[in-house]
Amino acid sequence: MTDAPLTKLLVASHNAGKISEIRDLCGPLGVEVTSAAELGLPEPEETGDTFEANAATKALAAAKASGLIALSDDSGLVVDALDGAPGVYTADWATLEDGSRDFNVAMQKVEDALKARGAETDAQRTGRFVSVLCLATPTGEVSFYRGEADGVLVWPPRGSLGFGYDPVFRPDGHSRTFGEMPAEEKHGWTPGQATALSHRARAFKLFAEQRLGVAAT
């Protein structure tokens, strides 16, 4: 992929939470951000069985439709006791019959599935959020950046911040869930900062270091 300076980026998403997080991460780097939602681009069907495959589908569709370099995120919750579910089907677990999404329903499904497996202790309720970023050019070149955040699934949900499954995920080393953390704590990362907390921030840190030339620490 070309190493030319990247000053404008299309976020290949219609998810307001993801767009906001990526825009916040890009801010300190001087990269102008727009989104597929803002440009009215259609959402491609995600048929892949890996985060990488679905991320590439979204990034390539947006890049080719817009003529801009596009960055997509495919992310999900991987629960060890559920054999990796919901995984790439994380959003599907929240989808209702009318096509809308309700993550309160999704969180309850995860909890019911854990109870059915007899997973009661923290050691039995481990999992991770995974984020795969795909950078794609209009000519079809792609690069991938993967980040993971390990933690424990808690119940009942705690916190009204964040989005998706954040209220039931307590990252390792912390007493609060992602849903109880303000945005700057959960996904905040700036150049020169040695660590990042969330899966998306960790993937973005790799992207910034490897594609934007931000010095690793």
C-alpha positions, 0 to 999 in steps of 0.5 A: 500500500502506498506510504503517501501521507494520509490526511483524509480518511473515510470511516466505512461504518454507519455505527455512530459509536464506532465513528465517534471513537475513530474520529476521536482517535484521529483527532490528535493526528490531523487526519480529517474524517468522514463516514459512509453514513455521512456520504450516504453509502450503502452498507454491504452484506457481511458474509465472512466468517472472520473479523478480517473478512468482514472488515475487508468487505466494508472497507473495500466497498466504501473505498471503491464507491467513494474514491477515498482511502477507507478504514473499517472496523469489524469487532465483536465479543468473544466469550470463552465459555461459549466457544467463541460466540457471539464472535463475528455474529456479535451484532446479529445477537442484537438484531430483532425481527424488524431488523432493528438492534437492541443490545439489552436483548443481546446482553441477556442472550449472552447471560442466558447462554453463560448460565446454561453452561454453568458459568458463574465464577469470574474464571468461567466468564472470561472473554475478550473484545476483538477489533480488526481495522482494515485500511483499503484503497480504491484500487483494492489494496488492504492492510489489517490491524488487530487489537484485543482487550481481555476481561470478564463478563459481569451481570447485571449490566453496569453503566450507561456509557459506551455502546453495545456490550460495554455494560457487561464487560469488565476489562482485566485490571479494572473494577469498572465495566466499559459501560462505566468508563468515559470515552477518553478513558475507554478508547483514549489514545494519543501519539506517544502513549505507551498503552491503550485500553480498548480493543479498538484503541489498541488496533488504532495504535498499530495503525497509527504506528505502522501506517501513519508513522507515529513513533512506537513507545 
